[in-house]
């Protein structure tokens, strides 16, 4: 019993130390929110180094939840996976609107290498691009400077400010566009949050004419995760099967899957 307690305390120290070190790194680099590269390191340490029986225990994860979500709505957030599939669309949106985490404020969920991969592999001859789940528009803003596409963002609420792109409010499961409306459709760090993922992917494929680009974490399933994901893709084969295109590439880029599918 004493050995077990020592072992469990060791793992508790390990992940608290990881959080402390990354917090200090963010402080010294004058960045008020955690970069994707940092959160991927935290996730890797917790998911790969800590035995599952400890990693996925409520008592072990409670301090991490308390820290990550700034001490608010902790019980409700920890029970998220138990309740999410019974939530209405309104309840789901309301839940996300009130939750605040230490990733809040960072400009994008993508790591820099994934962004470079997207820029390199988007079809140069295309004219139109739709970004579904565009958030604050980091990818769209980058594309404005790097490419010459006519850009459209789609999200529940508009957070694009005065960016020179079109915006349409909508849900990924029911996109308000005709078939094959855009040469390229991108969807980054979004599908893992969508309850009806099959319908969302069907819609993404429906409105894409040439390319469909999806980015999602390479992540094991655990009941207690700090990212509020409901779908998990530890191996690329899960993602490939879910999307179901015949022509594609799918690469692990610094802890995230970057899938580039070709519609023809």
C-alpha positions as CSV (number, residue, x, y, z in Angstrom):
1,X,0.0,0.0,0.0
2,X,2.8,2.4,0.9
3,X,4.6,1.7,-2.4
4,X,1.4,2.4,-4.3
5,X,1.0,5.7,-2.6
6,X,4.6,6.7,-3.3
7,X,4.1,5.7,-7.0
8,X,0.8,7.7,-7.3
9,X,2.4,10.8,-5.5
10,X,5.3,10.5,-8.0
11,X,2.9,10.8,-11.0
12,X,1.0,13.6,-9.3
13,X,4.3,15.5,-8.9
14,X,5.2,14.8,-12.5
15,X,2.2,16.4,-14.1
16,X,2.0,19.3,-11.6
17,X,5.7,19.9,-12.4
18,X,4.9,19.8,-16.1
19,X,2.2,22.4,-15.6
20,X,4.5,24.6,-13.6
21,X,7.3,24.5,-16.1
22,X,5.1,25.3,-19.0
23,X,3.5,28.1,-17.1
24,X,6.9,29.6,-16.4
25,X,7.8,29.2,-20.0
26,X,4.7,31.2,-21.1
27,X,5.5,33.9,-18.5
28,X,9.1,34.4,-19.6
29,X,8.1,34.5,-23.3
30,X,5.4,37.2,-22.4
31,X,2.6,35.1,-23.9
32,X,-0.5,35.2,-21.9
33,X,-2.0,32.0,-23.3
34,X,-0.6,28.5,-23.9
35,X,0.6,27.8,-27.4
36,X,-0.5,24.6,-29.1
37,X,3.0,23.2,-29.0
38,X,3.0,23.6,-25.2
39,X,-0.4,22.0,-24.7
40,X,0.6,19.1,-26.9
41,X,3.6,18.5,-24.7
42,X,1.4,18.5,-21.6
43,X,-1.0,16.1,-23.2
44,X,1.8,13.8,-24.3
45,X,3.3,13.6,-20.8
46,X,-0.1,12.9,-19.1
47,X,-1.4,10.4,-21.7
48,X,1.8,8.5,-22.4
49,X,3.8,8.6,-19.2
50,X,1.2,8.2,-16.5
51,X,-0.5,4.7,-16.1
52,X,-4.2,4.9,-17.3
53,X,-5.6,3.7,-13.9
54,X,-4.1,6.9,-12.4
55,X,-4.3,9.2,-15.4
56,X,-8.1,8.7,-15.7
57,X,-9.0,8.9,-12.0
58,X,-11.1,11.8,-10.9
59,X,-9.1,12.6,-7.8
60,X,-5.9,12.7,-9.8
61,X,-7.3,14.9,-12.5
62,X,-9.2,17.3,-10.2
63,X,-6.2,19.6,-9.5
64,X,-5.4,19.8,-13.2
65,X,-9.0,20.7,-14.0
66,X,-9.1,23.3,-11.2
67,X,-5.9,24.9,-12.5
68,X,-6.8,24.7,-16.2
69,X,-10.3,26.0,-15.9
70,X,-9.4,28.7,-13.4
71,X,-11.5,27.1,-10.5
72,X,-14.9,27.6,-12.1
73,X,-17.6,25.0,-13.0
74,X,-15.2,22.2,-12.2
75,X,-17.8,19.5,-11.4
76,X,-19.8,20.3,-14.5
77,X,-16.7,20.3,-16.7
78,X,-15.5,17.0,-15.3
79,X,-18.9,15.5,-16.0
80,X,-18.9,16.9,-19.6
81,X,-18.4,13.5,-21.4
82,X,-21.1,11.9,-19.3
83,X,-23.7,14.6,-20.3
84,X,-22.6,15.9,-23.7
85,X,-24.5,13.5,-25.9
86,X,-27.8,14.4,-24.1
87,X,-27.2,18.2,-24.6
88,X,-29.4,20.2,-27.0
89,X,-27.6,22.5,-29.5
90,X,-28.5,25.5,-27.2
91,X,-27.2,23.8,-24.1
92,X,-24.0,22.9,-25.9
93,X,-23.4,26.4,-27.1
94,X,-24.2,27.9,-23.7
95,X,-21.8,25.5,-22.0
96,X,-18.9,26.5,-24.2
97,X,-19.7,30.2,-23.8
98,X,-19.3,30.1,-20.0
99,X,-16.2,27.9,-19.8
100,X,-12.9,29.7,-19.5
101,X,-9.5,27.9,-19.7
102,X,-5.8,28.8,-19.8
103,X,-5.8,28.4,-23.6
104,X,-8.2,31.3,-23.9
105,X,-6.7,34.2,-25.8
106,X,-4.2,32.3,-28.0
107,X,-4.7,33.2,-31.6
108,X,-5.1,29.6,-32.9
109,X,-5.2,25.9,-31.9
110,X,-2.9,25.0,-34.7
111,X,0.8,24.4,-34.3
112,X,3.1,26.3,-36.6
113,X,4.2,23.2,-38.6
114,X,0.6,22.3,-39.3
115,X,-0.1,25.7,-40.6
116,X,2.9,25.6,-42.9
117,X,1.8,22.2,-44.2
118,X,-1.6,23.6,-45.1
119,X,-0.1,26.6,-46.9
120,X,2.1,24.2,-48.9
121,X,-0.6,21.8,-49.9
122,X,-3.6,24.0,-50.7
123,X,-4.3,23.8,-54.5
124,X,-2.7,26.8,-56.1
125,X,-5.2,26.9,-59.0
126,X,-8.2,27.1,-56.7
127,X,-10.2,30.3,-56.3
128,X,-12.4,29.9,-53.3
129,X,-11.9,28.6,-49.7
130,X,-14.3,28.1,-46.8
131,X,-12.9,27.7,-43.3
132,X,-15.5,25.9,-41.1
133,X,-15.1,26.6,-37.4
134,X,-13.0,29.7,-38.2
135,X,-12.8,31.0,-34.7
136,X,-10.9,34.3,-34.5
137,X,-9.8,33.9,-38.1
138,X,-6.1,33.0,-37.7
139,X,-6.0,30.7,-40.7
140,X,-8.0,33.1,-42.8
141,X,-5.8,36.0,-41.8
142,X,-2.7,34.0,-42.8
143,X,-4.3,32.9,-46.1
144,X,-5.1,36.6,-46.9
145,X,-1.4,37.4,-46.9
146,X,-0.1,34.1,-48.4
147,X,-2.7,33.2,-51.0
148,X,-5.1,34.8,-53.5
149,X,-8.3,33.0,-52.6
150,X,-11.8,34.5,-52.1
151,X,-12.2,33.6,-48.4
152,X,-15.3,32.7,-46.3
153,X,-15.4,31.9,-42.7
154,X,-18.2,29.9,-41.0
155,X,-18.8,29.8,-37.3
156,X,-21.7,30.1,-34.8
157,X,-20.7,33.6,-33.8
158,X,-18.6,36.2,-35.7
159,X,-15.3,36.9,-34.1
160,X,-13.5,38.0,-37.2
161,X,-13.7,41.7,-36.5
162,X,-13.0,43.9,-39.6
163,X,-11.1,41.2,-41.5
164,X,-11.6,41.4,-45.3
165,X,-13.4,38.1,-45.7
166,X,-17.0,36.9,-46.0
167,X,-18.6,35.5,-42.9
168,X,-21.7,33.2,-42.7
169,X,-23.1,32.0,-39.4
170,X,-23.8,28.3,-39.3
171,X,-23.2,24.9,-37.7
172,X,-20.8,22.3,-39.3
173,X,-23.6,19.7,-39.2
174,X,-25.9,21.9,-41.4
175,X,-23.8,24.2,-43.6
176,X,-25.8,26.9,-45.3
177,X,-24.2,26.5,-48.7
178,X,-25.1,24.6,-52.0
179,X,-23.1,21.5,-53.0
180,X,-19.6,22.1,-54.2
181,X,-19.7,25.8,-53.3
182,X,-16.0,26.1,-52.5
183,X,-12.8,24.8,-54.2
184,X,-11.2,24.2,-50.8
185,X,-12.8,23.5,-47.4
186,X,-10.7,23.6,-44.3
187,X,-11.8,22.6,-40.8
188,X,-9.1,22.8,-38.1
189,X,-9.4,21.6,-34.5
190,X,-13.2,21.5,-34.8
191,X,-14.5,18.0,-35.6
192,X,-13.3,16.6,-32.3
193,X,-15.8,18.9,-30.5
194,X,-18.8,18.1,-32.7
195,X,-21.4,15.7,-31.3
196,X,-22.7,14.5,-34.6
197,X,-19.4,14.1,-36.3
198,X,-20.6,11.9,-39.1
199,X,-23.1,14.5,-40.3
200,X,-20.5,17.3,-40.0
201,X,-18.0,15.4,-42.2
202,X,-20.8,14.6,-44.7
203,X,-21.5,18.3,-44.9
204,X,-17.8,19.3,-45.3
205,X,-17.5,16.8,-48.2
206,X,-20.7,18.0,-49.7
207,X,-19.6,21.7,-50.1
208,X,-16.0,20.9,-51.1
209,X,-15.2,20.8,-54.8
210,X,-11.5,20.1,-54.9
211,X,-9.9,19.7,-51.5
212,X,-11.0,19.0,-47.9
213,X,-8.4,19.8,-45.2
214,X,-9.0,18.7,-41.7
215,X,-6.7,19.1,-38.7
216,X,-7.4,17.2,-35.4
217,X,-5.4,16.1,-32.4
218,X,-3.6,12.7,-32.4
219,X,-5.0,11.8,-29.0
220,X,-6.0,8.7,-26.9
221,X,-9.4,8.5,-25.4
222,X,-9.6,9.3,-21.7
223,X,-12.8,10.3,-19.8
224,X,-11.0,13.2,-18.1
225,X,-9.3,15.4,-20.7
226,X,-8.7,19.1,-20.4
227,X,-9.8,20.0,-23.9
228,X,-13.5,19.0,-23.8
229,X,-13.1,16.7,-26.9
230,X,-15.8,14.1,-27.6
231,X,-14.0,12.3,-30.4
232,X,-10.5,10.9,-30.4
233,X,-8.1,9.7,-33.1
234,X,-5.0,8.0,-31.6
235,X,-4.2,6.4,-35.0
236,X,-4.7,8.0,-38.4
237,X,-6.7,5.0,-39.6
238,X,-9.6,6.1,-37.4
239,X,-9.7,9.5,-39.1
240,X,-9.2,8.1,-42.6
241,X,-12.2,5.7,-42.1
242,X,-14.3,8.5,-40.6
243,X,-13.8,10.8,-43.6
244,X,-14.0,8.1,-46.2
245,X,-12.3,9.7,-49.2
246,X,-10.3,7.5,-51.6
247,X,-7.5,10.0,-52.4
248,X,-5.8,11.7,-49.4
249,X,-2.7,12.3,-47.4
250,X,-2.7,12.1,-43.6
251,X,0.4,13.1,-41.6
252,X,1.3,13.3,-37.9
253,X,2.6,16.9,-37.5
254,X,3.9,17.6,-34.0
255,X,1.0,15.8,-32.3
256,X,-1.8,16.7,-34.7
257,X,-3.2,14.9,-37.7
258,X,-3.3,17.0,-40.9
259,X,-5.5,15.4,-43.4
260,X,-5.6,16.6,-47.0
261,X,-8.4,14.9,-49.1
262,X,-9.0,15.2,-52.8
263,X,-12.6,15.2,-54.0
264,X,-11.9,13.9,-57.6
